[in-house]
Amino acid sequence: MSETQGESSGAVQGGASEDVSRVTTEVLDDAVARAVEDAVASPECGAVVTFRGVVRDVDGGRGVTRLDYEAHPDATAVIRRCVAAVATETGLRVAAVHRYGVLGIGDVALVASAAAGHRREAFEACSLLVERIKAEVPIWKRQHFDDGVSEWVGL
């Protein structure tokens, strides 16, 4: 699989020049989060809400040491469809990037942003986008626990 799966950049909903939404092995650092926010920001938007999904060290009371994410080759196309659908449903500007590969505790797995005239709409659109991505994008997660056991989540 390539570092960034799927097709090249296309138009973002809401009029931004490029769609940053993708699935990638790239580390999701502050620069990536800023790029996602910049893709949705606009002078008429008084609120930009960004969600960062961070790998935590516990799940269900068990210690987690790392996560392995695997992505289908069409994952970028699917995440872009989710972004387009949420943008159409809400009328707002949204974008997201999901990482795959081996992620350690504290690594960012997902950055999603939404912009709106007011905060409530931006929060709601960002939440809708995250839930849509979790439900539809073909990315699978394997958790590794501190007792040496691992398991696939959400299959």
Secondary structure, DSSP 8 states (H G I E B T S, - for coil): --SEESS-----TTS-SS---EEESS---HHHHHHHHHHH--TT-SEEEEEEEE--SEETTEEEEEEEEEE-TTHHHHHHHHHHHHHHHH-SEEEEEEE-EEEETT-EEEEEEEEESSHHHHHHHHHHHHHHHHHHS-EEEEEEETTS-EEEE--
